[in-house]
Amino acid sequence: MDKLPTLLRAVLLAAILALPGWAALAALWLAGALAPVAALSGALLSAAAGAVLGALATAETVRFLRALRASNEGEPSEAPRHGALARLLGAAGAIDRAAQSLRVGDSGRRVAQSILDGLPVPLLLLDAERRVVRVNRAAAQIVGKAGVGRDLTASIRHPLLLQAVDAVLGGETAREVEFSLAVPVERHFTAHVGQVALDLPDVAAVVTLNDMTVIRRGEQMRADFVANASHELRTPLATLLGFVETLRGPAKDDESARERFLAIMHDQAQRMTRLVNDLLSLSRIELFEHTPPTATADVGETLRGVLDALRPQAAERKMTLELEIAPGLPPATGDEDQLAQVFQNLVVNAIKYARAGTAVTVRGWHATAAPGLVGGSLGAVAVAVIDRGDGIERRHLPRLTERFYRVDAARSRQLGGTGLGLAIVKHIVSRHRGALTIESEVGEGSTFTVYVPAARPTPRPAEAERSRTAALPEP
């Protein structure tokens, strides 16, 4: 019974092969050119020839398929060793094995990349020609993925690191170096370069990076704080000590002098408090300047809150604060509290140094391009603070964001400035990968413009619900 399907297939194949001969014999018989006995004999011979050919073809086909299966499984086979059939069999087996190898290799690469991406340490794999073969997710955040397949200099161009890599590729087992990257903000790393023990065709060395930025910034912060505090606090402390000695001595019983001296001492104590607060704020900002924020901020609402808080201070000088927000202003990628500090420092400076009785204008708009902006494919949120003051000479503009730099030191101290406001603005903008421009005309006033990368607007709940409903298929 098991052989019946095979027998039927053989009979059917023989009939198909004999069919053309049968058709020719029938045509000759009908035309009278062939006797019935001769036609019948020819039909039987055609059927026999078809059966023989069908059996041979079936056997050879079965043999070929068995040999192909055996070659794919790596087993010995009875496939012919010569001729077209042997070459066809060999090519088919090679193609199948290559396809399986590619499938296994692609799966292995995906697994390896997944493992590398799970490592918190930035890691780069290099070949013998110093080309970057692969980077994990942590390294891509530092050097990007554009350098994969290219020389290491396309990702990190530092002589100490390149020398260490060349030494390891030249035969050394491992090297460790310290280096710094200045763009987009200064970062410090310790790099370990080592050979790969396994005999891999495309990987010859591995580079691991240890981010030392927080440690180095902490050390620098302590040194700067001590130096700045000792320099800036010396004068108010000396003033306080002098008045204390005066009140304890010659002015001991002078009530009017005591009231006057106590007022000055109070002002000096407040100045020291502002100075210490600004120094601490600047140190905290610098400590994490290398880590850009990922949250979004509504710049329009932030500006409204800042101006509402500063209107009483502006009213003391009979000044007005004007806010102009362009329609459709997108949110910014940034820390809302730090952006509020930026806008507050700029507006406070405008109130202090502009002419009394004038207006301070704050404008916000969406800029498709911004000078010096790092990243930001969606453009930038631009905010300009415009005052009507005496203006600033052009020679002072490049140094305005330096610590304790003052165009008029006496006036700045008289107005309660610490000389750190614009330095704080610069470092916050740098952390946001933004840009700050300063324009000023003597006698006309100044314009301070901040550019921060724009973020994609988040749809409101009602809009999101309408969008989701519109996307549903019709019943």
C-alpha positions in Angstrom: 0.0 0.0 0.0 2.9 2.3 0.8 4.2 1.9 -2.8 0.9 2.7 -4.5 1.3 6.5 -4.6 4.7 6.1 -6.1 3.4 3.6 -8.7 0.6 5.9 -9.7 3.0 8.8 -10.0 5.2 6.7 -12.3 2.3 5.6 -14.5 1.1 9.2 -14.7 4.6 10.4 -15.6 4.9 7.7 -18.3 1.6 8.7 -19.8 2.6 12.3 -20.0 5.9 11.4 -21.7 4.1 9.1 -24.2 1.3 11.6 -24.9 3.0 13.4 -27.9 3.7 10.0 -29.6 0.1 8.9 -29.1 -1.1 12.1 -30.7 1.1 11.7 -33.7 0.0 8.0 -34.2 -3.6 8.9 -33.9 -3.3 11.6 -36.5 -1.6 9.2 -39.0 -4.3 6.5 -38.4 -7.1 9.0 -38.9 -5.5 10.2 -42.2 -5.3 6.6 -43.4 -1.6 6.6 -43.6 -1.2 4.0 -40.9 -2.9 0.6 -40.4 -4.7 0.1 -37.0 -2.4 -2.7 -35.9 0.7 -0.6 -36.7 -0.8 2.4 -34.8 -1.6 0.2 -31.7 1.9 -1.3 -31.8 3.5 2.2 -31.9 1.3 3.4 -29.0 2.5 0.5 -26.8 6.1 1.2 -27.7 5.6 4.9 -26.8 4.1 4.0 -23.4 7.0 1.6 -22.7 9.6 4.3 -23.6 7.8 6.8 -21.4 7.7 4.4 -18.5 11.4 3.8 -18.7 12.3 7.5 -19.0 9.9 8.4 -16.1 11.5 5.7 -13.9 15.0 6.9 -14.6 14.0 10.6 -14.1 12.2 9.8 -10.8 15.2 7.7 -9.5 17.7 10.4 -10.4 15.6 13.1 -8.9 15.2 11.2 -5.6 18.9 10.5 -5.6 19.7 14.2 -6.1 17.4 15.4 -3.4 18.8 12.8 -0.9 22.3 13.9 -1.8 21.4 17.6 -1.4 19.9 16.9 2.0 23.0 14.9 3.1 25.4 17.7 1.9 23.4 20.3 3.9 23.6 18.1 7.0 27.4 17.5 6.5 26.9 13.7 5.9 28.5 11.6 3.2 26.3 11.1 0.1 26.1 9.1 -3.1 26.0 12.2 -5.2 27.9 12.0 -8.5 31.4 13.5 -8.3 31.6 14.7 -12.0 29.4 16.3 -14.5 26.8 19.2 -14.4 24.7 17.4 -11.7 27.7 17.2 -9.3 28.5 20.9 -9.9 24.8 21.9 -9.3 24.7 19.8 -6.2 27.8 21.4 -4.8 26.7 24.9 -5.6 23.3 24.3 -4.0 24.9 23.0 -0.8 27.3 25.9 -0.6 24.6 28.4 -1.0 22.5 26.8 1.7 25.4 26.6 4.1 26.4 30.3 3.4 22.8 31.4 4.1 22.8 29.5 7.4 26.1 31.0 8.3 24.8 34.5 7.6 21.7 33.9 9.7 23.8 32.7 12.6 26.3 35.5 12.2 23.7 38.2 12.1 22.0 36.8 15.2 25.3 36.6 17.0 26.1 40.2 16.2 22.8 41.4 17.5 23.3 39.5 20.8 26.8 40.9 21.1 25.6 44.5 20.5 22.8 44.0 23.0 25.3 42.9 25.6 27.6 45.9 24.8 24.8 48.4 25.0 23.9 47.1 28.5 27.4 48.0 29.8 27.4 51.4 31.6 31.1 52.0 30.6 31.7 53.6 27.2 33.5 51.0 25.0 34.9 51.1 21.5 36.2 48.1 19.4 38.9 48.8 16.9 40.4 46.7 14.1 44.1 46.3 13.2 43.9 49.4 11.0 42.6 51.6 13.9 39.1 51.7 12.4 36.2 51.8 14.8 34.3 48.5 14.4 31.6 49.0 17.0 30.6 51.3 19.9 28.1 50.7 22.7 25.3 53.0 23.7 27.3 54.7 26.4 30.2 55.5 24.0 27.7 56.7 21.3 26.5 59.4 23.7 30.1 60.7 23.8 31.5 60.2 20.3 28.4 59.4 18.2 27.9 56.6 15.8 29.0 58.4 12.7 32.6 57.3 13.2 31.8 53.5 12.9 33.8 52.1 10.0 36.2 55.1 10.0 39.5 55.8 11.6 39.5 56.6 15.4 40.5 60.2 14.7 37.0 60.8 13.2 35.5 60.1 16.7 38.3 61.2 19.1 41.2 63.3 18.0 43.6 63.4 20.9 47.4 62.7 20.6 47.7 60.8 23.9 44.9 58.4 23.1 46.0 57.9 19.5 49.6 57.1 20.7 48.2 54.6 23.2 46.1 52.9 20.6 49.0 52.7 18.1 51.2 51.2 20.8 48.7 48.4 21.6 48.1 47.7 17.9 51.9 47.5 17.5 52.3 44.8 20.1 51.9 46.2 23.7 49.4 44.4 25.9 47.7 47.5 27.4 48.0 51.2 28.1 46.2 53.8 30.2 46.1 57.5 29.5 44.2 60.6 30.7 42.9 63.2 28.3 40.3 65.9 27.9 37.8 66.8 25.2 36.9 70.5 24.9 33.8 70.3 22.6 30.9 70.9 23.2 31.9 71.3 26.9 35.2 70.3 28.6 35.2 66.7 29.7 37.9 64.6 31.3 38.5 60.9 30.7 40.7 58.0 31.7 41.1 55.6 28.7 42.3 52.0 29.0 43.4 50.5 25.7 44.0 46.7 25.6 44.5 43.9 23.2 41.7 41.4 22.5 42.8 37.9 23.6 40.5 36.1 21.2 41.5 35.6 17.6 38.7 37.7 16.0 39.0 38.6 12.3 37.7 42.2 12.7 38.6 43.2 16.3 42.2 43.9 17.5 41.8 46.3 20.4 39.2 47.5 22.9 39.1 51.1 24.3 37.2 51.7 27.5 36.5 55.3 28.7 36.0 56.3 32.4 34.4 59.7 32.7 36.3 61.7 35.4 34.6 65.0 34.7 32.6 65.2 38.0 35.8 64.4 40.0 37.9 66.9 38.2 35.2 69.6 38.4 34.7 68.9 42.1 38.4 69.5 42.7 38.4 72.7 40.6 35.3 73.9 42.2 36.8 73.7 45.7 40.0 75.5 44.5 38.0 78.2 42.7 35.6 78.7 45.6 38.4 79.2 48.1 40.3 81.6 45.7 37.2 83.6 44.8 35.7 83.8 48.3 39.0 84.8 49.8 39.4 87.6 47.2 35.9 89.0 47.1 35.1 88.6 50.8 38.3 90.4 52.0 36.9 93.9 51.4 33.5 93.6 53.1 35.0 91.7 56.0 37.7 94.4 56.5 34.9 97.0 56.4 32.8 95.1 59.0 35.8 94.8 61.3 36.7 98.5 61.0 33.1 99.5 61.9 33.0 97.1 64.8 36.2 98.5 66.2 34.9 102.0 65.7 31.6 101.3 67.5 33.5 99.7 70.4 35.9 102.6 70.6 35.5 106.3 69.6 31.8 105.9 68.4 30.8 104.0 71.5 28.4 106.6 72.8 27.6 108.3 69.4 24.1 107.2 68.6 23.9 108.8 65.2 27.2 107.3 64.1 26.1 103.9 65.4 22.9 104.0 63.3 24.9 105.1 60.2 27.6 102.4 60.7 25.1 99.7 61.4 23.3 100.4 58.1 26.6 100.2 56.2 27.4 96.9 58.0 24.0 95.5 57.1 24.7 96.3 53.4 28.1 94.7 53.5 26.7 91.6 55.2 24.0 91.3 52.5 26.6 91.7 49.8 28.6 88.9 51.3 25.5 86.7 51.5 24.7 87.4 47.8 28.3 86.7 46.9 28.4 83.3 48.7 25.1 82.3 47.2 26.2 83.2 43.7 29.5 81.3 44.2 27.7 78.2 45.4 25.2 78.4 42.5 27.9 78.8 39.9 29.8 75.8 41.4 26.8 73.6 41.3 26.1 74.6 37.6 29.7 73.9 36.6 29.8 70.6 38.4 27.1 69.1 36.0 27.7 71.3 33.0 28.8 68.3 30.9 25.4 66.6 31.3 22.8 68.3 29.2 19.2 68.4 30.5 16.5 66.2 28.9 13.3 67.7 30.3 11.2 70.3 28.5 10.3 73.8 29.7 7.5 76.2 28.7 9.6 79.3 28.1 6.5 81.6 27.8 5.2 80.6 31.2 8.7 80.9 32.7 9.1 84.4 31.4 5.7 85.5 32.7 6.6 84.2 36.2 10.0 86.0 36.1 8.6 89.3 35.0 5.8 89.2 37.5 8.3 88.7 40.3 10.5 91.6 39.2 7.8 94.2 38.5 8.1 95.7 42.0 11.8 96.1 41.6 11.3 97.8 38.3 8.6 100.0 39.7 11.2 101.4 42.2 13.0 103.0 39.3 9.8 103.9 37.4 10.5 101.3 34.8 8.1 99.0 32.9 8.6 95.4 31.8 7.2 94.5 28.4 6.7 90.9 27.3 6.3 89.9 23.6 5.8 86.2 22.8 5.5 85.1 19.2 2.5 82.8 18.5 3.2 79.1 18.4 6.4 79.3 20.5 7.5 75.7 21.0 8.8 74.4 24.4 12.6 74.3 25.0 14.7 71.3 25.9 16.0 72.4 29.3 15.8 72.8 33.1 13.0 75.2 33.9 14.5 76.4 37.1 17.9 77.1 35.5 16.3 78.9 32.5 14.3 81.0 35.0 17.6 81.9 36.7 19.1 82.9 33.3 16.1 85.2 32.4 16.0 86.7 36.0 19.7 87.6 35.9 19.4 89.3 32.5 16.3 91.2 33.5 17.8 92.3 36.8 20.9 93.6 35.1 18.6 95.5 32.7 16.7 97.1 35.6 19.9 98.0 37.4 21.9 99.5 34.5 19.3 101.0 32.2 18.1 104.5 32.6 15.3 105.1 35.1 11.9 105.6 33.6 12.6 103.5 30.5 11.1 100.1 29.4 12.8 96.7 29.4 11.5 94.6 26.5 11.6 90.8 26.6 10.9 89.0 23.3 10.5 85.3 22.7 10.3 83.6 19.3 11.1 80.4 17.4 14.5 80.7 15.5 15.1 78.2 12.7 18.8 78.8 13.0 21.0 80.1 15.8 24.6 81.2 16.0 26.8 78.6 17.8 23.9 76.3 18.8 25.0 72.7 19.4 22.5 70.3 18.1 18.8 71.1 17.9 17.3 69.9 14.6 14.0 71.6 15.5 15.6 75.0 15.7 15.9 77.1 18.9 13.7 79.0 21.3 15.2 82.5 21.3 14.7 85.1 24.2 16.0 88.6 23.9 16.3 91.1 26.8 16.5 94.7 25.5 17.2 97.7 27.7 17.5 101.4 27.0 20.7 102.2 28.9 24.1 103.8 28.3 25.3 100.8 26.3 28.6 99.0 26.6 31.8 99.7 24.6 32.6 97.0 22.1 36.0 96.3 23.8 34.2 95.0 26.9 31.7 92.7 25.2 34.0 89.6 24.9 34.8 89.7 28.6 31.3 90.3 30.1 30.8 86.7 31.0 34.1 86.3 32.9 33.9 85.9 36.7 34.0 89.3 38.6 34.5 91.3 35.4 32.8 94.7 35.7 32.7 97.5 33.2 32.3 100.0 36.1 33.4 98.2 39.3 32.4 101.1 41.6 28.9 101.4 40.2 28.4 97.6 40.2 29.3 97.3 43.8 27.1 100.3 44.6 24.2 98.6 42.9 24.8 95.4 44.8 26.3 93.4 41.9 28.6 90.4 42.6 30.1 90.2 39.1 28.9 86.6 38.7 25.5 87.1 37.1 26.5 86.8 33.5 29.0 84.0 34.3 26.1 82.0 35.7 24.1 82.8 32.5 27.0 81.6 30.3 27.5 78.3 32.1 23.7 77.5 32.2 23.4 78.2 28.5 26.5 76.1 27.9 24.9 73.2 29.8 21.8 73.5 27.6 24.0 73.3 24.5 22.7 76.8 23.6 24.2 80.1 22.7 24.4 83.6 24.1 24.9 86.8 22.0 25.4 90.3 23.2 24.9 93.4 21.1 25.2 97.0 22.4 25.4 100.5 21.1 26.8 103.3 23.4 24.0 105.7 24.3 21.3 103.4 22.9 21.2 100.3 25.1 22.0 96.6 25.0 20.4 93.4 23.8 21.2 90.0 25.4 19.8 87.1 23.4 19.7 83.5 24.6 19.2 80.5 22.2 18.1 77.1 23.7 17.3 74.0 21.6 13.6 73.7 20.8 11.7 70.5 21.8 8.8 68.9 19.9 5.5 70.2 21.3 3.6 67.6 23.4 0.0 67.4 22.3 -2.6 68.4 24.9 -4.9 65.6 26.3 -7.9 66.6 24.1 -5.7 66.9 21.0 -4.1 63.5 21.7 -7.6 61.9 22.2 -8.8 63.4 18.9 -5.7 62.2 17.1 -6.1 58.7 18.6 -9.8 58.6 17.6 -9.0 59.7 14.1 -6.5 56.9 13.8 -9.0 54.2 14.7 -10.3 52.2 11.7 -13.9 52.7 10.6 -16.3 49.9 11.7 
